[in-house]
Each structure stands twice: as C-alpha cells, then as structure tokens.
C-alpha cells in the first residue's frame, strides 16, 4: 500500500511539473482537445467598394452587388466579402489607399486606366438609355440630336456622348448636362417637364417602371443607347484576392447556373 501511494505521489508531482512548464501533459490530451474547426484557417476578409449605382448599389446599400457578395460568401469559405461604401468620385483613391480591395460592376474605361488595378473578364452587359416625356408627336426621332436638349445625369458617372468625361464643369458647359445624385429624381423631373432628357441605366429603369407602373405612359424611352456596359470586377494589385481566382469563380458559377439565376432573381437578366 505504501508503494502504491508513493507511485501516485511521484505521478502527481510529475504532472504538476508538466503543467508548470506550459507543456501538454500527454499527447493524447493535446489531440483530444484539438478540433478540425479550431485548426481550420479563418476566411480572409475582402472589402468590396460600392457607390450608389442602382440597381447595383442602392441608396440603402443593398442591390445586386450585395446579392453577389452573399452568393460568393455562400459558395466558398476561403474569403469573406464585405461591402464598403464609397462615392463615384472618391472610389479611385479609396481603392489605391487600400480602403477596399475589389469593386464589382465596373469598367476600366470609367477612369481606371493607368491605376494599380486588374480587370476580370466581362461577366454581365447592361446599357444606358435616354428618357423623355411622352406626348403627341413624340417618337424615336426625338433622340437623334442631343445638343439642343438639357440632359440630367448622375454626378461621377462617365458618359459616351461626352467622350467618357465625368467632369461636371465640362458636362454642363459643353453638353448642357446637369448632374444630380438620384436617378429616380431625374426620371421624375423629365416626366414633370423640368428637363428634356434623363440618362439612366436600362436595368434601373426596368426596376423603376415595375415598381411605378403609373409612370410608364408618361415616359418615352430611347432605342438608342449611350453606351453598352461591359461589367467587370476590378481588384487591387497585391490585394488579398487575385484576378485568376475571380475569373475562375465566375466561370464556375456561370457553368453551374447559379450566376444566371441570380440575375433573374434581381430582375436584370439580359
């Protein structure tokens, strides 16, 4: 009995020594306490810039961009995508300073050339159209000339009819274009006769008229487009996610039908 007590005493002292040293008391104990969830690497956070650009980013911060990020977060676990608000004018500096790492539904032609970004392949097309007030004698010929009409546009956007400039002074003085911060307000101003034309995104107009069917009889929408959007995703060079990963993920989601289904749900299917 004395020998058994002694052996227990020696064992207790040995375990106390292991504990004091900070080392596990046995390999079995260390293995039992570790779980796959604890050992798995946490997803890398990728911040995604978004400025008001309905229907892609709405005034509240929702829209197609947030739906796309939700889809990306659900489809993989390497990255966690989070929306960061910016403005059309500030987005370039915010990207270069690392305030965000990626921006979706963009084009290099919209002021990004020469900046430290890379563009994905084109993954969605949209267009900008002109809207006028409907009335007697109004037809598509009304949109043939722009230089004799006032146009309402959105501050910070690039317009093809003006050589892709976004400069407010140039747009106002040379192209008779007044810039605001709301697409809906521009459309309603045209319907009320306060301007001759508004230029808006076709997908935004489709959503607007679906929500406000009473407005449709008061508007004439141009068959003419100002520009065809060829949407890409831009990533910051040396950021956490590479353009190869983006292109591969877009390919996979298109082949599986998940991405086309998202466009349908958002009401922007081409």
N, C-alpha and C positions, 0 to 999 in steps of 0.2 A: 504494500500500500504506500509506503514512504517513497519507494522508487517511482511509482505512478505519479504521485504528487510532484516529485522533483521534475519528472519529464514534462508535466503540464506547466510548471513554473518556468522551465527553460523555454518552452514553446511560446508562452505568453510574453517573456522578455524579448524573444527574437521578433515576434510580431510587432511589439511596441517599437523596437529599433527600426524595422522597415517603415512603419508609419512616420516616425520622426524624420527619416531620411527623405520622405516625399515620394518613395518608390512604391509601386503596387506590391501588395503582399503576396500575390501569386499571379501567374499568367492566366489561370482560369478566371480569377476575379476580374482582371482587366478586360478579358474577352467578353465576359458576361455583361459587363456594364456598357459596352460599346454597341451601338445600333447602326444599321445602314443609314437611317435618316440623319443621325448625328455626324456620320463621316462623309456624307454627300456634300459636295460644294454648293454653296448658295448661288442662286442665279445672279448674273451680272446685270446691274441696273443700266438701262439705256434710256436717256432722256430724249424725248421727241418734241421738236418745236411745232407749235401750231398757232397761227394767227387767224382772225376772223375771215373766213373764206367759205361762205355757205354754198353747198351743203357739206363741204368737207370739214370745216370747223365752224360751229355756230357761235352766236354771241354768248351762250351759256357755257361753251367749252365742249359741248357734245359734237355729234355729227359723224360723218363717215370715217374720219381719222381715228376717233376714239373707238369706233366699232372695229376698225382694222387692228388696232393695238390690242383690244380684247381678244380678238381671234389669234393673234400672234402669241399672246400670253397663254392661251388655252392649248395651243398646238405644240408647244415645246417648253422646256424647262431650263435651257442654258441662259436665257436672257429674260429680264423683266422690263417691259416697255412702259414708260410713264410719260404722259403729256405735260409739256411745259408751255405756258402761254407766252407769246411774243407779239410783235406787231409787224405789219408788212414792211415798214421802213427799218425797223430795228433787227430784223431776223438775220441779216448778214453778219453784223457784229456779234450778236449773241452766239451764233454758230462758231465763229472764229475764236471767241473767248472761251469756248467750252461750256457755255451755259446749257446747251443741249448738243446731242451727238448726231442727230438724224432729223430729217424733215421729209414728210410724205406729200404726194400730190404737188410736186414742184417740177420746174424745168430749168436747165442751165441757162436758157435764153432769158430768164426773168432776173437778170442781174447777177448771176452766179459765176459767169465765165471769168477765169483768172483767179478764182478764190480756191482755198485748200479743201475742196470737196470732190467727191466722186459720185457719178450718177448711175443708178441701176438701169436696166433695160426698161423700155416703155411697158407699163402694165395696165393702163387704162386710158381711154380717149374721151374727151369731152369737147365743148366748144363755147365760144362767146357769141351771143346774138344781140341784135338791136330790138328795142321795143318802142313802139309809137302809140299814140292814142288813136283808136279806131274811129272811123267816121265816114260820112258819104264821100265817095270818090277816092278813098284811101286804098292803095294796093301796094304790091311789092316794089313798084317803081319809085315809091317814096324813099326807099333806102339806097337808090342809085347814087345820090350825092350826099355827102356829109358836111361839106364846107359851108353850107348855108344854114346849118341847123345847130342849135345848142344840144350838147350831149352831157348827160350825167354819168359819171364814172365813180370808181372806188379809189380812195386815197391809197397809194402804194402799189397799185396794180400796173402792169405793163400792157400797153395796147398796140396791136399791129397797125391800126390805121394811123398811129402817131409814130411809127418807126420803132416800136417797143420801148419808148421812153415812159418813165414813171414820174418825171419831173413835173410838179404841179404848175409851176410858172409857165413852162413850155406848153403844157396841155391846155392851159387856159388862154394864153395869148395867141398861140398859133393854130390851135384846133378847137377853140370855143368849147372846151370841155371843163365843166365844173366838177370838182371832186368832193365826195361826201364819205361817210363811214357806214352807210347802210344801203344794201341792195334793195330791200323791200321799200324803203323810203323813196328811192329813186324811181322804182316802178310806179308807186302810188302818185308821185309828183307828175310823172308823164301822163297818167290817166286823168289827173286833175287839170292838165293843160299848162303846168308850170315850166315845162321844158319840152323840146321836140322829141328827144330820144333818150333812152337809157341803154347802157350796155351791161349785160348780165350773163352769168353762166347759164347755159342751157339746162343743166341738171337742177340748178337752183330754181329757175323759172318753172320747171315741171312740178317741183315740190310746192312752190308758192301757189300755182294755179290749182293744184289738187286740194290744198288747204283753203283756198279762197276762190271757189268756182264762180262766184258772182262777178269776179274781176275779168274773167276771160272775154266777155263780149265787148269790153271797153279797151282792149289791147290788140294791136296788130304786131305780130312777131315776124321778124325778118327771116326769109330763107337764107339770106346772105349771112355768112359768119365772119367775124373779125379775125379770129384765129382758132385753129384746132388745137386743143390741149393734148399734149402727149405727156401724160403724167409719169414721172419717175420718182424714185426715192433717192434723196441725196444723203450721203454720210460724210461726216467729218474725217479727214485723213488722220490716221493714228488714233482714231476713236475706238471704243470698245467693240464695235461690230464692223465687219468688213463688207465690201460690196459683193464679194463672192458668196458670202452667207445669205445676203439679201436676195440676190438673183436666184440662188438655189431654192430658197424658201418660197419665193414667188412661183417658181416653176412647179414645185411640189404641190402647192395649194391650188394652182390652176388645174393641174392634171387630175387631182382628186375631186374637183368640182366645188371645193369649199369656197374659193375666192369668187367665182361667178355667182354662187348662191348668195354671198354677202352683198354683191352689187344689186341683186334682185330685191333682197330684203330692205336695202337702203333706198330703193326707188331710183337708182342711177344706172341700171343695166343698159349697155349700149344697144 
